[in-house]
Amino acid sequence: GDSVTQMEGPVTLSEEAFLTINCTYTATGYPSLFWYVQYPGEGLQLLLKATKADDKGSNKGFEATYRKETTSFHLEKGSVQVSDSAVYFCALRKETSGSRLTFGEGTQLTVNP
Amino acid sequence: EPEVTQTPSHQVTQMGQEVILRCVPISNHLYFYWYRQILGQKVEFLVSFYNNEISEKSEIFDDQFSVERPDGSNFTLKIRSTKLEDSAMYFCASSPMAQGNYGYTFGSGTRLTVV
Protein backbone atom coordinates (compact mmCIF):
# COMPACT_ATOMS: atom_id res chain seq x y z
CA GLY A 1 0.00 0.00 0.00
CA ASP A 2 0.91 3.66 -0.04
CA SER A 3 3.42 4.89 2.51
CA VAL A 4 5.50 7.91 3.48
CA THR A 5 8.84 7.77 5.26
CA GLN A 6 10.46 10.74 6.97
CA MET A 7 13.92 11.10 8.37
CA GLU A 8 14.15 10.15 11.98
CA GLY A 9 14.06 12.96 14.46
CA PRO A 10 14.30 14.95 16.54
CA VAL A 11 16.32 17.59 14.71
CA THR A 12 18.01 20.36 16.68
CA LEU A 13 19.52 23.37 14.91
CA SER A 14 20.86 26.78 15.77
CA GLU A 15 19.08 29.85 14.48
CA GLU A 16 19.97 30.72 10.85
CA ALA A 17 21.11 27.17 10.09
CA PHE A 18 20.05 25.37 6.91
CA LEU A 19 17.26 22.83 7.31
CA THR A 20 16.56 19.67 5.37
CA ILE A 21 13.94 17.14 6.41
CA ASN A 22 13.89 14.14 4.12
CA CYS A 23 10.68 12.58 2.90
CA THR A 24 10.26 9.67 0.50
CA TYR A 25 7.08 7.98 -0.58
CA THR A 26 5.81 4.76 -2.07
CA ALA A 27 2.68 4.97 -4.17
CA THR A 28 1.40 3.93 -7.55
CA GLY A 29 0.17 6.56 -9.91
CA TYR A 30 0.59 10.27 -9.33
CA PRO A 31 -0.05 11.35 -5.76
CA SER A 32 -0.21 14.91 -4.52
CA LEU A 33 2.37 15.65 -1.85
CA PHE A 34 2.08 17.87 1.20
CA TRP A 35 3.99 19.17 4.17
CA TYR A 36 2.00 19.91 7.31
CA VAL A 37 3.32 21.65 10.42
CA GLN A 38 2.10 21.35 13.98
CA TYR A 39 3.10 24.09 16.40
CA PRO A 40 2.85 23.32 20.12
CA GLY A 41 -0.76 23.08 21.26
CA GLU A 42 -2.17 23.63 17.79
CA GLY A 43 -3.61 21.53 14.96
CA LEU A 44 -1.95 20.40 11.77
CA GLN A 45 -1.53 23.28 9.32
CA LEU A 46 -0.85 22.94 5.63
CA LEU A 47 2.62 24.37 4.98
CA LEU A 48 3.01 23.67 1.26
CA LYS A 49 1.99 21.27 -1.45
CA ALA A 50 2.87 20.00 -4.94
CA THR A 51 0.48 18.16 -7.19
CA LYS A 52 2.71 16.91 -10.02
CA ALA A 53 6.27 15.95 -10.80
CA ASP A 54 8.85 18.78 -10.73
CA ASP A 55 6.41 21.16 -9.03
CA LYS A 56 7.95 23.19 -6.23
CA GLY A 57 5.82 24.12 -3.26
CA SER A 58 6.90 27.08 -1.15
CA ASN A 59 5.64 29.02 1.83
CA LYS A 60 7.19 31.04 4.68
CA GLY A 61 10.70 30.43 3.32
CA PHE A 62 10.20 26.66 3.17
CA GLU A 63 10.46 24.79 -0.14
CA ALA A 64 9.98 21.26 -1.37
CA THR A 65 10.25 19.87 -4.90
CA TYR A 66 8.25 16.87 -6.12
CA ARG A 67 10.86 14.44 -7.48
CA LYS A 68 9.21 11.50 -9.16
CA GLU A 69 12.48 9.87 -10.19
CA THR A 70 13.60 9.60 -6.57
CA THR A 71 10.06 9.49 -5.09
CA SER A 72 11.03 12.28 -2.72
CA PHE A 73 9.66 15.56 -1.39
CA HIS A 74 12.36 16.90 0.91
CA LEU A 75 11.61 20.01 2.94
CA GLU A 76 14.24 22.76 3.01
CA LYS A 77 14.70 26.19 4.49
CA GLY A 78 17.78 28.32 4.08
CA SER A 79 17.76 30.01 7.49
CA VAL A 80 15.60 28.69 10.31
CA GLN A 81 14.21 30.78 13.16
CA VAL A 82 13.28 29.87 16.71
CA SER A 83 9.63 30.28 15.69
CA ASP A 84 10.02 27.39 13.22
CA SER A 85 10.25 24.94 16.12
CA ALA A 86 7.41 22.49 15.51
CA VAL A 87 6.62 18.99 14.26
CA TYR A 88 6.68 18.61 10.47
CA PHE A 89 4.64 15.93 8.67
CA CYS A 90 5.03 14.81 5.09
CA ALA A 91 1.89 13.37 3.50
CA LEU A 92 0.49 12.14 0.21
CA ARG A 93 -2.94 11.86 -1.30
CA LYS A 94 -3.97 9.92 -4.37
CA GLU A 95 -7.03 10.88 -6.32
CA THR A 96 -7.92 7.22 -6.69
CA SER A 97 -8.14 6.88 -2.93
CA GLY A 98 -10.38 9.86 -2.62
CA SER A 99 -9.53 12.31 0.05
CA ARG A 100 -7.48 10.16 2.42
CA LEU A 101 -4.10 11.55 3.48
CA THR A 102 -1.25 9.14 4.24
CA PHE A 103 1.23 10.67 6.69
CA GLY A 104 4.84 10.13 7.56
CA GLU A 105 6.01 9.74 11.14
CA GLY A 106 6.57 13.43 11.76
CA THR A 107 9.88 15.14 12.54
CA GLN A 108 10.30 17.29 15.64
CA LEU A 109 12.39 20.38 14.88
CA THR A 110 13.86 22.48 17.67
CA VAL A 111 15.66 25.70 16.81
CA ASN A 112 17.83 27.23 19.51
CA PRO A 113 18.73 30.92 19.65
CA GLU B 1 -9.29 32.92 9.92
CA PRO B 2 -11.90 30.15 10.18
CA GLU B 3 -10.88 27.22 12.30
CA VAL B 4 -11.95 23.73 13.26
CA THR B 5 -12.73 23.47 16.96
CA GLN B 6 -12.36 20.26 18.96
CA THR B 7 -13.56 19.57 22.48
CA PRO B 8 -12.42 18.52 24.95
CA SER B 9 -8.69 19.05 24.52
CA HIS B 10 -7.96 16.16 26.86
CA GLN B 11 -10.24 13.35 28.03
CA VAL B 12 -9.51 10.55 30.45
CA THR B 13 -11.86 7.58 30.47
CA GLN B 14 -11.98 4.14 31.99
CA MET B 15 -11.60 1.08 29.82
CA GLY B 16 -14.96 -0.15 28.57
CA GLN B 17 -16.63 3.24 28.79
CA GLU B 18 -18.14 5.07 25.86
CA VAL B 19 -16.58 8.35 24.81
CA ILE B 20 -17.72 11.03 22.39
CA LEU B 21 -15.23 13.40 20.82
CA ARG B 22 -16.68 16.58 19.42
CA CYS B 23 -15.72 18.77 16.51
CA VAL B 24 -17.13 21.90 14.94
CA PRO B 25 -15.93 22.04 11.31
CA ILE B 26 -15.70 25.20 9.26
CA SER B 27 -19.23 26.26 8.43
CA ASN B 28 -19.13 26.14 4.62
CA HIS B 29 -17.07 22.96 4.38
CA LEU B 30 -18.73 19.82 3.09
CA TYR B 31 -16.24 17.04 3.88
CA PHE B 32 -15.29 15.96 7.35
CA TYR B 33 -12.60 13.61 8.63
CA TRP B 34 -11.21 11.95 11.70
CA TYR B 35 -7.56 10.97 12.08
CA ARG B 36 -5.69 9.65 15.07
CA GLN B 37 -2.09 9.55 16.24
CA ILE B 38 -0.98 7.02 18.80
CA LEU B 39 1.98 8.39 20.74
CA GLY B 40 5.17 7.93 18.76
CA GLN B 41 3.37 6.62 15.68
CA LYS B 42 2.07 8.03 12.43
CA VAL B 43 -1.08 10.08 11.95
CA GLU B 44 -3.62 7.56 10.64
CA PHE B 45 -6.82 8.08 8.67
CA LEU B 46 -9.99 6.82 10.35
CA VAL B 47 -12.99 8.00 8.36
CA SER B 48 -14.34 10.58 5.94
CA PHE B 49 -17.92 11.82 5.91
CA TYR B 50 -19.94 13.61 3.27
CA ASN B 51 -23.61 14.29 2.73
CA ASN B 52 -24.53 12.67 6.03
CA GLU B 53 -22.85 9.37 5.35
CA ILE B 54 -19.45 7.74 5.56
CA SER B 55 -17.63 8.07 2.24
CA GLU B 56 -14.51 6.13 3.18
CA LYS B 57 -13.17 4.36 6.25
CA SER B 58 -9.96 2.62 7.16
CA GLU B 59 -9.47 -0.85 8.60
CA ILE B 60 -9.01 0.80 11.99
CA PHE B 61 -12.58 2.11 11.93
CA ASP B 62 -14.33 -1.04 13.15
CA ASP B 63 -17.72 -1.53 14.78
CA GLN B 64 -16.72 0.18 18.01
CA PHE B 65 -16.42 3.48 16.15
CA SER B 66 -19.20 5.61 14.74
CA VAL B 67 -19.53 9.15 13.44
CA GLU B 68 -22.46 11.47 13.35
CA ARG B 69 -23.40 14.96 12.34
CA PRO B 70 -26.29 15.44 14.74
CA ASP B 71 -27.01 19.04 13.75
CA GLY B 72 -25.76 21.60 11.28
CA SER B 73 -22.55 22.35 13.10
CA ASN B 74 -21.19 19.41 15.14
CA PHE B 75 -19.36 16.34 13.90
CA THR B 76 -18.77 13.63 16.49
CA LEU B 77 -16.70 10.50 16.84
CA LYS B 78 -18.06 7.91 19.26
CA ILE B 79 -16.01 5.05 20.62
CA ARG B 80 -18.42 2.56 22.11
CA SER B 81 -16.30 0.53 24.49
CA THR B 82 -12.86 2.02 24.85
CA LYS B 83 -9.72 -0.10 25.03
CA LEU B 84 -6.29 0.82 26.30
CA GLU B 85 -5.01 0.88 22.73
CA ASP B 86 -7.51 3.62 21.82
CA SER B 87 -5.35 6.07 23.76
CA ALA B 88 -4.22 8.58 21.14
CA MET B 89 -4.55 12.11 19.85
CA TYR B 90 -7.67 12.37 17.68
CA PHE B 91 -7.76 15.05 15.00
CA CYS B 92 -10.84 16.30 13.21
CA ALA B 93 -10.54 18.03 9.83
CA SER B 94 -12.79 19.55 7.22
CA SER B 95 -12.44 20.66 3.62
CA PRO B 96 -14.67 22.37 1.05
CA MET B 97 -14.08 19.61 -1.49
CA ALA B 98 -12.71 16.07 -1.48
CA GLN B 99 -10.18 16.41 -4.21
CA GLY B 100 -8.20 18.93 -6.18
CA ASN B 101 -5.95 21.49 -4.59
CA TYR B 102 -8.11 22.13 -1.54
CA GLY B 103 -6.30 21.33 1.63
CA TYR B 104 -7.73 20.25 4.88
CA THR B 105 -8.17 22.43 7.95
CA PHE B 106 -7.35 20.43 11.04
CA GLY B 107 -8.42 21.01 14.62
CA SER B 108 -5.91 21.07 17.45
CA GLY B 109 -6.88 17.59 18.58
CA THR B 110 -8.34 15.75 21.55
CA ARG B 111 -5.93 13.70 23.61
CA LEU B 112 -7.79 10.58 24.75
CA THR B 113 -6.30 8.59 27.61
CA VAL B 114 -7.89 5.25 28.43
CA VAL B 115 -7.00 3.90 31.88
Interface residues (C-beta under 8 A of the other chain):
Chain A: S32 F34 Y36 G41 E42 G43 L44 Q45 L46 K49 T51 F89 A91 E95 S97 G98 S99 R100 L101 T102 F103 G104 E105 G106
Chain B: E3 V4 Q6 Y31 Y33 Y35 Q41 K42 V43 E44 F45 S48 S55 E56 S58 F91 A93 S95 A98 Q99 N101 G103 Y104 T105 F106 G107 S108 G109
